Amino acid sequence: MAHQEGTTLERQGQLFFTAIDTKLAKVLAEAHDLASDCPEILSRIEADLDAAARRKKALRLLDARYAGEQTLPLPLEALVEAAAKQIEAEELSLQVGRPRTHPMVVCFFLVLRGYFGSVSDHHSWERFADSLTLRAYLEPYASRLPGRTTLLELLNQVSASTRSFILDKQLAQVIGEDLDDLMQQTIDSTAVAANSAWPTEIGLIQGLLERAHRVGRVLDEYEVEPFRMWHTERWFTQLQSAMMAILLGKPRRARQQRKAYRAYIAKADQLLTFLHNEHDAREAAVAQAMLPPSRRLQLQRLWRLLGDALADADTLLNYLSAKSLSDTEVVRDEAEKIFSLSDGSAAFIIKGERDTVFGYKVQVGRSTNGFITAVSVPEGNAADSAQLVPMVEQHLARTGITPALVTADDGYASREAERKLKTDHGISDVSITGAKGRRQLGESLWNSELYAQSRADRSAVESLMFTLKHSFAFGRCRRRGIDAVRAEIMEKAIAYNFWRLAYIREQQAAETEQKRRRRPAA
C-alpha cells in the first residue's frame, strides 16, 4: 500500500481554485481526459500496484513461515514466484491498510516523469510542491503529494504493457477524433546518452574491483563472514596511482606508458586474485545461510552482483593485458565487450560524422501531424536497416492502419526490407532518402513527385527530434539498464503525444475561429 506522507495540498482559503492556462495544464488535462474516457488505463495501473503488493505479501508470508518452521525450501526465487502466483490464483485478497494512492495520481506522475525527465530530483520536487496547476489536478484524488520514495516505487511498479497500452489509446483517440489519418509514417533514429561515465578499461577494472570489495565487506549483515581487509586499502591506493600514471603519461613515451600499464595490470591482478579467493571461501556459507526469505533474496542478489563484478574484471584485465603488452591490435568479440559499471546495456553510438555518444540508439516513428506512432530501444548499436520493418509493424499493431507511405533516411536502405513491407504488409510506397536510397529506388521512383515531396517533408521528423531533446529531456537517460531505459523513453513518448494532442486541438480551434471571423455577416 502507498504511504501518504508528503506535502499537504490545501486550498488555504481560496474561493476559486483552478489550473493556470499553461502547457503543463494542457498536458495534464489530456492525460486526465484520456484516463477518464478509457477507465481501463486506471484499472491496469491498479492491477500493477496490486501485483506488486501481492509479491510483497508473498515474501511476508514466506518470512512468517520461516520464522515458524526455521526451514527454507529451495530454490528461493522460484518459491517466491510460485507463492506470488498462488496468492493471485487463490481468493486471498490484500487486507485494508493505509489508503492506496489513487491510480489517477500515478497516471499524472507517470506523464510528469516523461514530461520533465524526473519526479524525484530536488528541482522537480520543488516545482511540484509550488505548482498550482498540479495542485488543481491532484485535489480530487489526493490530499497530499506522495512522498518521493513512495512515488518512485509506485511509478516503477507500472508495467511495460500498461505504458504501451496508454500509447495505444492515445493513437486510438487521434484516429477517433480525426486528428490524423496516420497514413504516413516517417522513421528516424537518434542517439540518447546513457546515465554512465565514459568507459575506459582501466577505470572499469578499478570500479569493478571496488564494487566486489565493497559488497564483500557487508556480508556480515547477512550472517556471512565479510571479506578480510588484509592489505586491500594499500593495494587500491597503489592501483589508483598506477592508473594516474597511465592517464597523465605522455603518449610519445611508449616505454614509460608500457611500464605504467604493467604496474597497473600487476596490482589489479593481485587484487583480483585476493577477491576471487575470498569469494570462493564463502560460497558454501552463502548457499547455506539460514535467513528469512526476504533477506536471503537480498543476499543472493548481492552475491550475483559480486560474482558478475569479478567475472567482468577478469575479462577486462585479460583484454587489457593482451592489448597493452602486444605490438598488434587485439580484437574483441562484440559479445565480450563491457562498456559500463552502471549500465551494461549501453554501447557506443556512431551516426555519420556526428560526435560518438555512449548510450542507446532510439527509433521513433512519426505521423503526418507529428504524433509518435512507434518507439523502440534496441540493444547496442543496432543497424537502422534492421529496424525498418519492426517499426512499421509496430505502427500497424498499435493503430490497425497500414500506412500508404513510409519514409526513412538512407541508413534504413534495404531491398529485403522494402520487399517485405510491400509484399507482406501491402504498403504502396517506401521512400528512402540519400545516395543509398537513390540506388535502391531507381531514377524513375526517385524523381517522381510523391518521392520528391516525401524527401522534402523529412525535415518534420528532424523537428520532432529537436522538440523531444530540448523540451522532453530526450537527449540523456536518467535510468539505467535496458528495461528501465525503455520505460523512460516510452514515458517521454506518451508525454510528448499528450502535448501534441493539445497543440493540434489549439491549432484546429484557431482555424475554426479564423473561419468564423471571415464569414460575412448575415
C-alpha positions as CSV (number, residue, x, y, z in Angstrom):
1,M,0.0,0.0,0.0
2,A,1.2,3.5,-0.7
3,H,2.4,5.8,2.1
4,Q,0.6,9.1,2.4
5,E,3.5,11.2,3.8
6,G,4.4,14.3,1.8
7,T,3.2,17.8,1.2
8,T,-0.4,18.7,2.0
9,L,-2.5,20.1,-0.9
10,E,-4.7,22.7,0.8
11,R,-6.8,25.4,-0.7
12,Q,-5.7,27.9,2.0
13,G,-8.9,29.9,2.0
14,Q,-9.1,30.3,-1.8
15,L,-12.6,30.9,-3.0
16,F,-11.9,29.5,-6.5
17,F,-9.2,27.0,-7.3
18,T,-8.5,26.3,-11.0
19,A,-5.5,25.3,-13.0
20,I,-3.5,28.1,-14.7
21,D,-3.6,28.0,-18.5
22,T,-0.1,26.6,-19.2
23,K,1.4,24.0,-21.4
24,L,1.7,21.7,-18.3
25,A,-2.0,22.2,-17.6
26,K,-2.9,21.2,-21.1
27,V,-0.8,18.0,-20.9
28,L,-2.4,17.1,-17.6
29,A,-5.8,17.8,-19.0
30,E,-5.2,15.5,-21.9
31,A,-4.0,12.8,-19.6
32,H,-7.0,13.2,-17.3
33,D,-9.5,13.1,-20.2
34,L,-7.9,10.0,-21.8
35,A,-7.8,8.1,-18.5
36,S,-11.4,9.2,-17.7
37,D,-12.6,8.2,-21.2
38,C,-10.7,4.9,-21.0
39,P,-11.0,3.6,-17.4
40,E,-9.1,0.5,-18.4
41,I,-5.9,2.7,-18.1
42,L,-6.6,3.2,-14.4
43,S,-7.7,-0.4,-14.0
44,R,-4.4,-1.6,-15.4
45,I,-2.4,0.7,-13.2
46,E,-4.4,-0.5,-10.2
47,A,-3.7,-4.1,-11.3
48,D,0.0,-3.4,-11.5
49,L,0.1,-1.9,-8.0
50,D,-1.9,-4.9,-6.7
51,A,0.5,-7.4,-8.3
52,A,3.4,-5.6,-6.6
53,A,1.6,-5.7,-3.3
54,R,0.9,-9.4,-3.7
55,R,4.6,-10.1,-4.4
56,K,5.5,-8.2,-1.2
57,K,2.8,-10.2,0.7
58,A,4.2,-13.4,-0.7
59,L,7.6,-12.6,0.8
60,R,5.9,-11.6,4.1
61,L,4.1,-15.0,4.2
62,L,7.3,-16.8,3.5
63,D,9.1,-14.9,6.2
64,A,6.3,-15.8,8.6
65,R,6.5,-19.5,7.6
66,Y,10.3,-19.4,8.0
67,A,10.0,-17.8,11.5
68,G,7.6,-20.6,12.5
69,E,9.4,-23.6,11.0
70,Q,13.0,-22.4,10.6
71,T,13.2,-24.2,7.3
72,L,13.5,-23.0,3.8
73,P,12.7,-25.0,0.6
74,L,15.0,-24.3,-2.4
75,P,15.3,-22.7,-4.8
76,L,14.1,-19.5,-3.1
77,E,13.4,-17.3,-6.2
78,A,11.2,-20.0,-7.7
79,L,9.4,-20.4,-4.4
80,V,8.7,-16.6,-4.1
81,E,7.4,-16.5,-7.7
82,A,5.2,-19.6,-7.1
83,A,3.9,-18.2,-3.8
84,A,3.0,-14.8,-5.5
85,K,1.1,-16.6,-8.3
86,Q,-0.6,-18.9,-5.8
87,I,-1.8,-15.8,-3.8
88,E,-3.2,-14.3,-7.0
89,A,-4.9,-17.6,-8.1
90,E,-6.5,-18.2,-4.8
91,E,-9.0,-16.0,-3.2
92,L,-6.5,-14.3,-0.9
93,S,-7.1,-10.6,-1.0
94,L,-5.0,-7.7,0.1
95,Q,-6.0,-6.5,3.5
96,V,-7.2,-3.0,4.1
97,G,-4.4,-0.9,5.3
98,R,-3.2,2.7,4.7
99,P,-5.2,4.4,1.9
100,R,-4.0,3.4,-1.5
101,T,-2.7,6.2,-3.8
102,H,-5.4,6.7,-6.5
103,P,-4.3,5.4,-9.9
104,M,-5.1,8.7,-11.5
105,V,-2.4,10.3,-9.3
106,V,0.1,7.6,-10.5
107,C,-1.0,8.3,-14.1
108,F,-0.4,12.0,-13.7
109,F,3.1,11.5,-12.3
110,L,3.9,8.9,-15.0
111,V,3.2,11.6,-17.5
112,L,5.1,14.2,-15.5
113,R,8.2,12.0,-15.3
114,G,8.1,11.7,-19.1
115,Y,7.5,15.5,-19.4
116,F,10.2,16.7,-17.0
117,G,12.6,13.7,-17.1
118,S,12.3,13.2,-13.3
119,V,9.9,13.4,-10.4
120,S,12.5,12.8,-7.7
121,D,15.3,15.3,-8.1
122,H,15.2,18.4,-5.9
123,H,14.4,20.8,-8.8
124,S,11.4,18.7,-9.9
125,W,10.1,18.2,-6.4
126,E,10.2,21.9,-5.6
127,R,8.3,22.6,-8.9
128,F,5.6,20.1,-7.9
129,A,5.2,21.4,-4.4
130,D,4.8,25.0,-5.8
131,S,2.6,24.2,-8.8
132,L,-0.9,25.5,-8.5
133,T,-1.7,23.7,-11.8
134,L,-0.6,20.3,-10.4
135,R,-2.5,21.0,-7.1
136,A,-5.7,21.7,-9.1
137,Y,-5.5,18.3,-10.9
138,L,-4.5,16.3,-7.9
139,E,-7.0,17.7,-5.5
140,P,-9.9,15.4,-6.4
141,Y,-7.7,12.3,-5.9
142,A,-5.3,13.1,-3.1
143,S,-4.9,15.5,-0.1
144,R,-1.2,15.2,-0.2
145,L,1.7,14.6,-2.6
146,P,3.0,11.1,-2.1
147,G,6.5,11.0,-0.6
148,R,9.3,10.9,-3.1
149,T,10.4,7.3,-2.3
150,T,6.8,6.1,-2.3
151,L,6.1,7.9,-5.6
152,L,9.2,6.3,-7.3
153,E,8.2,2.9,-6.0
154,L,4.6,3.4,-7.4
155,L,5.8,4.5,-10.8
156,N,8.3,1.7,-11.1
157,Q,5.5,-0.8,-10.4
158,V,3.7,0.3,-13.6
159,S,4.3,-2.4,-16.1
160,A,5.7,-2.0,-19.7
161,S,2.4,-3.4,-21.0
162,T,0.5,-0.6,-19.2
163,R,2.7,2.1,-20.7
164,S,2.3,0.5,-24.1
165,F,-1.5,0.4,-23.6
166,I,-1.6,4.2,-22.9
167,L,0.3,4.9,-26.1
168,D,-2.2,2.7,-28.0
169,K,-5.1,4.5,-26.5
170,Q,-3.6,7.9,-27.4
171,L,-3.4,6.8,-31.0
172,A,-7.0,5.4,-30.9
173,Q,-8.1,8.9,-29.7
174,V,-6.2,10.5,-32.5
175,I,-8.0,8.3,-35.0
176,G,-11.4,8.6,-33.4
177,E,-11.3,12.4,-33.3
178,D,-9.9,12.6,-36.8
179,L,-6.8,14.5,-35.7
180,D,-4.6,12.5,-38.1
181,D,-5.3,9.7,-40.5
182,L,-1.9,8.0,-39.7
183,M,-1.5,7.0,-43.3
184,Q,2.1,8.2,-43.4
185,Q,5.0,7.1,-41.2
186,T,8.4,8.8,-41.1
187,I,11.1,6.8,-39.2
188,D,14.3,8.1,-37.8
189,S,16.8,7.2,-35.1
190,T,18.6,9.4,-32.6
191,A,21.4,8.8,-30.1
192,V,20.5,9.1,-26.5
193,A,23.3,9.3,-23.9
194,A,23.3,6.7,-21.1
195,N,23.5,7.7,-17.4
196,S,27.0,6.5,-17.2
197,A,30.6,7.7,-17.3
198,W,32.6,7.5,-20.5
199,P,34.2,4.0,-20.3
200,T,37.9,3.2,-20.2
201,E,39.4,-0.3,-19.5
202,I,41.4,0.9,-16.5
203,G,38.6,2.9,-15.0
204,L,36.1,-0.1,-15.4
205,I,38.5,-2.6,-13.9
206,Q,39.1,-0.4,-10.9
207,G,35.4,0.2,-10.5
208,L,34.6,-3.5,-10.7
209,L,37.2,-4.4,-8.1
210,E,36.0,-1.7,-5.8
211,R,32.4,-2.9,-6.2
212,A,33.4,-6.5,-5.4
213,H,35.3,-5.5,-2.4
214,R,32.5,-3.2,-1.2
215,V,29.9,-5.9,-1.4
216,G,32.2,-8.5,0.2
217,R,32.7,-6.2,3.2
218,V,29.0,-6.0,4.0
219,L,28.3,-9.8,4.0
220,D,28.3,-9.8,7.8
221,E,24.9,-8.1,7.6
222,Y,23.7,-11.4,6.2
223,E,25.4,-13.6,8.8
224,V,28.3,-14.5,6.4
225,E,31.9,-13.7,7.3
226,P,32.9,-10.5,5.4
227,F,35.9,-10.2,3.2
228,R,39.1,-9.5,5.0
229,M,40.7,-6.1,4.7
230,W,44.3,-7.6,4.5
231,H,46.3,-5.2,2.5
232,T,43.5,-4.1,0.3
233,E,43.4,-0.4,1.2
234,R,47.1,-0.1,0.3
235,W,46.6,-2.1,-2.9
236,F,43.7,0.1,-4.0
237,T,45.8,3.2,-3.3
238,Q,48.6,1.7,-5.4
239,L,46.1,0.8,-8.2
240,Q,44.9,4.4,-8.2
241,S,48.5,5.7,-8.5
242,A,49.2,3.3,-11.4
243,M,46.0,4.5,-13.2
244,M,47.0,8.1,-12.8
245,A,50.5,7.3,-14.2
246,I,48.8,6.0,-17.3
247,L,46.4,8.9,-17.7
248,L,49.0,11.6,-17.1
249,G,51.8,9.9,-19.0
250,K,52.9,11.4,-22.3
251,P,51.7,9.3,-25.3
252,R,55.0,9.6,-27.1
253,R,56.9,7.9,-24.4
254,A,55.9,4.4,-25.3
255,R,58.3,2.7,-22.9
256,Q,57.1,4.7,-19.8
257,Q,53.4,4.0,-20.8
258,R,54.0,0.3,-21.2
259,K,55.8,0.3,-17.8
260,A,52.8,2.1,-16.2
261,Y,50.4,-0.4,-17.8
262,R,52.4,-3.3,-16.5
263,A,52.3,-1.9,-13.0
264,Y,48.6,-1.3,-13.2
265,I,47.9,-4.9,-14.5
266,A,50.1,-6.5,-11.8
267,K,48.4,-4.6,-9.0
268,A,44.9,-5.3,-10.5
269,D,45.7,-9.0,-10.9
270,Q,46.9,-9.1,-7.2
271,L,43.6,-7.6,-6.0
272,L,41.5,-9.8,-8.3
273,T,43.3,-13.0,-7.1
274,F,42.7,-12.0,-3.5
275,L,39.0,-11.2,-4.1
276,H,38.5,-14.5,-6.0
277,N,40.0,-16.4,-3.1
278,E,37.7,-14.5,-0.6
279,H,34.7,-15.2,-2.8
280,D,35.4,-18.9,-3.2
281,A,36.0,-19.3,0.6
282,R,32.5,-18.0,1.3
283,E,30.5,-19.6,-1.5
284,A,29.3,-22.5,0.7
285,A,28.4,-20.2,3.6
286,V,26.3,-18.1,1.3
287,A,24.5,-21.1,-0.2
288,Q,23.7,-22.4,3.3
289,A,22.8,-19.1,5.0
290,M,19.8,-19.5,7.2
291,L,17.9,-16.2,6.8
292,P,14.3,-15.2,6.3
293,P,13.3,-15.4,2.6
294,S,13.3,-11.7,2.0
295,R,16.8,-11.3,3.5
296,R,18.0,-14.3,1.6
297,L,16.8,-12.9,-1.7
298,Q,18.8,-9.7,-0.9
299,L,21.9,-11.8,-0.2
300,Q,21.5,-13.8,-3.4
301,R,21.3,-10.6,-5.5
302,L,24.4,-9.2,-3.8
303,W,26.2,-12.4,-4.3
304,R,25.4,-12.4,-8.0
305,L,26.5,-8.7,-8.2
306,L,29.8,-9.7,-6.6
307,G,30.3,-12.7,-8.9
308,D,29.5,-10.7,-12.0
309,A,31.9,-7.9,-11.0
310,L,34.7,-10.4,-10.6
311,A,33.9,-12.1,-13.9
312,D,33.8,-8.8,-15.8
313,A,37.0,-7.7,-14.2
314,D,38.7,-10.9,-15.3
315,T,37.5,-10.4,-18.9
316,L,38.7,-6.7,-19.0
317,L,42.0,-7.5,-17.3
318,N,42.8,-10.3,-19.8
319,Y,41.9,-7.9,-22.7
320,L,44.0,-5.0,-21.3
321,S,47.0,-7.3,-20.7
322,A,46.8,-8.6,-24.3
323,K,46.3,-5.1,-25.7
324,S,48.9,-3.2,-23.7
325,L,51.7,-5.9,-24.0
326,S,51.2,-6.7,-27.7
327,D,52.5,-4.9,-30.7
328,T,49.5,-5.9,-32.8
329,E,45.9,-4.8,-32.4
330,V,43.8,-7.1,-30.3
331,V,40.2,-7.6,-31.4
332,R,37.4,-8.5,-29.0
333,D,34.2,-10.3,-29.8
334,E,31.2,-7.9,-29.5
335,A,29.5,-10.2,-27.0
336,E,32.5,-10.0,-24.7
337,K,32.7,-6.2,-24.6
338,I,32.0,-4.4,-21.3
339,F,31.2,-0.8,-21.5
340,S,29.8,0.4,-18.2
341,L,29.7,-0.3,-14.5
342,S,26.2,1.1,-14.1
343,D,24.5,0.3,-17.4
344,G,25.7,-2.8,-19.1
345,S,23.2,-2.4,-22.0
346,A,24.6,0.9,-23.2
347,A,27.0,1.0,-26.2
348,F,28.9,3.4,-28.4
349,I,26.5,5.1,-30.9
350,I,28.1,6.5,-34.1
351,K,25.8,8.3,-36.5
352,G,27.5,9.7,-39.6
353,E,30.1,12.4,-38.8
354,R,28.5,13.4,-35.5
355,D,30.2,13.0,-32.2
356,T,30.1,9.5,-30.8
357,V,27.6,9.0,-28.0
358,F,27.8,6.4,-25.3
359,G,24.2,5.2,-24.8
360,Y,21.3,4.0,-26.9
361,K,20.0,4.4,-30.5
362,V,16.3,5.1,-30.1
363,Q,14.0,4.5,-33.0
364,V,11.0,6.9,-33.5
365,G,8.1,6.7,-36.0
366,R,6.2,10.0,-36.7
367,S,2.8,10.5,-38.3
368,T,1.9,13.4,-40.7
369,N,0.6,15.6,-37.8
370,G,3.5,14.8,-35.6
371,F,2.3,12.0,-33.3
372,I,4.7,9.3,-32.2
373,T,3.2,6.0,-33.5
374,A,6.1,3.7,-32.8
375,V,9.1,3.8,-30.5
376,S,11.8,1.3,-29.9
377,V,15.1,1.0,-28.0
378,P,17.2,-1.9,-29.5
379,E,20.1,-3.2,-27.5
380,G,23.5,-2.0,-28.5
381,N,24.3,0.0,-31.7
382,A,21.8,-1.8,-33.8
383,A,21.8,-1.1,-37.6
384,D,18.9,1.1,-38.7
385,S,18.3,-1.1,-41.7
386,A,17.2,-3.9,-39.4
387,Q,14.7,-1.7,-37.6
388,L,12.6,-0.5,-40.6
389,V,10.3,-3.5,-40.7
390,P,9.8,-3.8,-36.9
391,M,9.0,-0.1,-36.7
392,V,6.3,-0.3,-39.4
393,E,4.9,-3.4,-37.9
394,Q,4.6,-1.7,-34.5
395,H,2.7,1.2,-36.3
396,L,0.4,-1.4,-37.7
397,A,-0.1,-3.2,-34.4
398,R,-0.8,0.0,-32.5
399,T,-3.1,1.7,-35.0
400,G,-4.6,-1.0,-37.2
401,I,-3.8,1.3,-40.1
402,T,-1.5,0.3,-43.0
403,P,0.4,3.5,-44.0
404,A,0.4,4.3,-47.7
405,L,3.8,5.9,-47.4
406,V,6.8,5.0,-45.2
407,T,9.8,7.4,-45.3
408,A,13.3,6.9,-43.8
409,D,16.8,8.1,-44.4
410,D,19.5,6.1,-46.3
411,G,20.6,4.3,-43.1
412,Y,17.4,2.2,-43.4
413,A,18.2,1.2,-47.0
414,S,17.5,-2.5,-47.5
415,R,16.0,-4.1,-50.6
416,E,14.8,-7.1,-48.5
417,A,13.0,-4.7,-46.0
418,E,11.4,-2.8,-48.9
419,R,10.2,-6.0,-50.4
420,K,8.8,-7.3,-47.1
421,L,6.9,-4.1,-46.5
422,K,5.3,-4.0,-49.9
423,T,4.5,-7.7,-50.4
424,D,3.8,-8.9,-46.8
425,H,2.2,-5.7,-45.5
426,G,0.7,-4.1,-48.6
427,I,2.5,-0.8,-48.2
428,S,2.4,1.1,-51.5
429,D,5.4,3.3,-51.3
430,V,8.7,3.1,-49.3
431,S,10.8,6.2,-49.7
432,I,14.5,6.0,-48.7
433,T,16.5,9.2,-48.9
434,G,20.2,9.7,-49.6
435,A,22.5,8.0,-52.1
436,K,21.7,4.5,-50.9
437,G,18.0,5.2,-51.3
438,R,18.5,6.6,-54.8
439,R,20.3,3.4,-55.9
440,Q,17.7,1.2,-54.2
441,L,14.7,3.0,-55.7
442,G,16.0,3.7,-59.2
443,E,15.8,7.0,-61.0
444,S,12.1,6.7,-62.0
445,L,10.8,6.4,-58.5
446,W,13.4,8.8,-57.1
447,N,12.4,11.6,-59.4
448,S,8.6,11.1,-59.0
449,E,6.6,13.8,-57.4
450,L,5.5,11.7,-54.4
451,Y,9.0,10.6,-53.5
452,A,10.5,14.1,-54.0
453,Q,7.8,15.5,-51.7
454,S,8.5,12.8,-49.1
455,R,12.1,13.8,-49.0
456,A,11.2,17.4,-48.6
457,D,8.9,16.5,-45.7
458,R,11.6,14.7,-43.8
459,S,12.5,18.0,-42.0
460,A,9.4,17.4,-39.9
461,V,11.0,14.4,-38.2
462,E,14.1,16.4,-37.5
463,S,11.8,19.0,-35.9
464,L,10.3,16.2,-33.8
465,M,13.7,15.0,-32.6
466,F,14.7,18.6,-31.7
467,T,11.4,19.0,-29.7
468,L,11.9,15.7,-27.9
469,K,15.5,16.5,-26.9
470,H,15.0,20.1,-25.9
471,S,11.5,20.0,-24.4
472,F,11.3,16.5,-23.1
473,A,14.8,15.7,-21.9
474,F,15.1,13.1,-24.6
475,G,18.9,13.5,-25.1
476,R,20.1,11.8,-22.0
477,C,18.7,8.9,-19.9
478,R,18.3,9.2,-16.2
479,R,17.7,5.5,-15.6
480,R,20.0,2.5,-16.2
481,G,19.6,-0.9,-17.8
482,I,17.7,-1.7,-21.0
483,D,14.3,-2.3,-19.3
484,A,14.4,0.9,-17.3
485,V,15.6,2.9,-20.3
486,R,12.8,1.5,-22.5
487,A,10.3,2.5,-19.8
488,E,11.8,6.0,-19.6
489,I,11.7,6.5,-23.4
490,M,8.1,5.2,-23.6
491,E,7.0,7.7,-20.8
492,K,8.6,10.6,-22.8
493,A,6.8,9.5,-26.0
494,I,3.5,9.4,-24.0
495,A,4.1,12.9,-22.5
496,Y,5.0,14.2,-26.0
497,N,1.8,12.8,-27.6
498,F,-0.3,14.4,-24.9
499,W,1.4,17.7,-25.6
500,R,0.9,17.2,-29.3
501,L,-2.8,16.4,-28.8
502,A,-3.2,19.8,-27.0
503,Y,-1.2,21.6,-29.7
504,I,-3.3,20.2,-32.6
505,R,-6.5,21.0,-30.8
506,E,-5.4,24.6,-30.3
507,Q,-4.5,24.8,-34.0
508,Q,-7.9,23.5,-35.0
509,A,-9.7,25.9,-32.7
510,A,-7.7,28.8,-34.0
511,E,-8.5,27.8,-37.6
512,T,-12.2,27.5,-36.8
513,E,-12.2,30.9,-35.1
514,Q,-10.5,32.5,-38.2
515,K,-13.1,31.0,-40.5
516,R,-15.9,32.2,-38.3
517,R,-14.5,35.8,-38.4
518,R,-14.0,35.7,-42.1
519,R,-17.7,34.6,-42.6
520,P,-19.7,37.5,-44.0
521,A,-22.3,38.9,-41.7
522,A,-25.9,37.9,-42.5
